[in-house]
Amino acid sequence: MNLVLSRVPPDAATHVDLATSSLRELNSALHKLAPDTHETLWKVANPAGRHAIAAGLDAPVTVEIDGPVGYYCGGMNKQAHIIVNGNAGVGVGENMMSGLIHVKGDASQSVGATGNGGLLIVDGNASARCGISMKGIDIVVKGSIGHMSAFMAQAGTLTVLGDAGEALGDSLYEARLFVRGSVASLGADCVEKEMREEHRALLAAKLEAAGILGEVDIGEFRRYGSARTLYHFHVDNVSSY
Amino acid sequence: MNDHSHTPRTKPRYSATFDEYTLSEIRRAAATGIYDIRGAGAKRKVPHFDDLLFLGASMSRYPLEGYRERCGTDILLGTRFAKKPIALKIPVTIAGMSFGSLSANAKEALGRGASAMGTSTTTGDGGMTNEERGHSSMLVYQYLPSRYGMNPDDLKRADAIEIVIGQGAKPGGGGMLLGQKITERVASMRTLPVGIDQRSACRHPDWTGPDDLEIKIEELREITDWEKPIYVKVGAARPYYDTALAVKSGADVVVVDGMQGGTAATQEIFIEHVGIPTLAAVRQAVKALQDLGMHRKVQLIVSGGIRNGADVAKALALGADAVAIGTAALVALGDNDPHYQAEYEALGTSAGAYDDWHEGRDPAGITTQDPALMARLDPVAAGRRLANYLAVLTLEAQTIARACGKSHVHNLEPEDLVALTIEAAAMANVPLAGTSWIPGSNGNF
């Protein structure tokens, strides 16, 4: 173990430089943190697009990564707050359970795929399949999202301040989608739904969690959800199977 | 002479092409407008392990004494990268079957039977239950496209992880569970509405192709601190390439499932017409491992139609490290038992043919979520039957191995085998019995 840890006052952060320490050393150290650890702030330098940075965390700590990350950053995250000061590769926050992941740049495909909980914020744009098969996570994308986003999305919310690509919400289950900009097309069984007071309140709560309540007009958003016509096999839907 | 009553007439002639089953399916399709869904694997006759024979020892080979000389059956899985490989006492494991498709009692019984024999069970497309974790001394956690119930806590309490690319009954198809079985518990584990006809995705949501899979495997290893063996399971279709790519992606273990391997539910047409028989897949998978210098370093598990110790021994002789059973394990628990014949008839079928597992009305209490039906299956007694059956499979495989002069079942080799048919000889790459002819063999499959 030659993990180079240095704690520099005054923020008392633990610094890890991935130019000199390995990914395994970083993740191993993060996995060993006890629930009541005092090492609650970690700063990671030179990520250089490495994959699986800060994956599998389960402690109430903040990990700030200075630079671009590769695939599956913060995968299956529990509790931790992970800040990416850069762009993120495929599957950032995949299957996350709780905590927060905040990408300050753009994100590649499958943002928050199958995520069960927590909040995932992308300041820039997200690519295709954003929120695919999501299962309870809240995703807020300040830019636009690519095609086939929220495919088979089961639960949670996807909030998009920009536009959505083609086939939004294809084969959607019960996830709720809020898009402020244009939607290129809706996927099978996804329909626009009435924006009632309860939905405005829900959206406001998500915007507040993302720290942008008041910065955008909730009245500009439209809501999309499942028409629930594919919930049961039926001859009339055969072309959709 | 015009008395027609004495004119000889031909008997009614039924078409071999439009046989009784085919006609009934056309009528069913015409009446409903939707494909037939059923459980289990391919039912048509395909070349199988029955088409192979062991040569046994004689003048040029020494057999081992049946009751005095040891014939080992243990197997270590995950020796390539995992810090904690799995040590099985027998080369037979229990294949992935979900809670949801199976009752909680059935899952418990599988765990009890397998644990009693020192082997592993596997979760399925529906997450891990406490019952199966508690009753399985070694549990393999499946990582599927749907990711139903997937969470890092279960990942960490699993003994191994199996990334499912496909299964033999439906290579290229996703899971299916119809509304009758989506009870509140099943629905909540999958984060789905109660009672819907659930279609699982067939592609993983966050990776595409072997280059991505390599990164995905690295992530799963990082999350679990490189402790767990990682399997990659494929349905038998192009086993040479699929096995090679699984190895390239970093798998510890490759699982190849032939078309006779069962499913909880999918289209009948898919089960019978997509994928290749288990017999045709084993040698291709083994050859891929050999060509990469990874045979025995990356372990190979073969499944799909394993029924007895001869099937086990033949799969091992062709180069597999272990086999997995699903359908046979369910039969051992009590599936399709003639004891329930009257009830099977009431469902329009017969004991031995019942495959409407998706309807959730299994009289034996196995492929159901109905509490009353489920209560019929005593998990302790059913687990005992499975343990007995696993013991017999192992004893039978040992019997054959000893007869071939092997002190461990893994010492069985293709040289111990011949084929009864030209097809089987070509597929298994062993000589036709009584000849030295291996059809199509030029070293390439």
Interface residues (C-beta under 8 A of the other chain):
Chain A: L23 R24 N27 S28 H31 H51 A52 A55 G56 D58 G70 Y71 Y72 G75 M76 K78 V90 G91 E94 N95 M97 Q109 S110 A113 T114 N116 R129 I132 S133 K135 G136 F151 M152 Q154 A155 S171 Y173 E174 Y231 H232 F233 H234 V235 V238 Y241
Chain B: T32 G33 I34 I37 S146 R147 M150 N151 P152 L155 L178 G179 R190 T191 L192 P193 I196 D197 R199 A201 P205 D206 W207 D212 I215 K216 E218 E219 E222 I223 T224 D225 W226
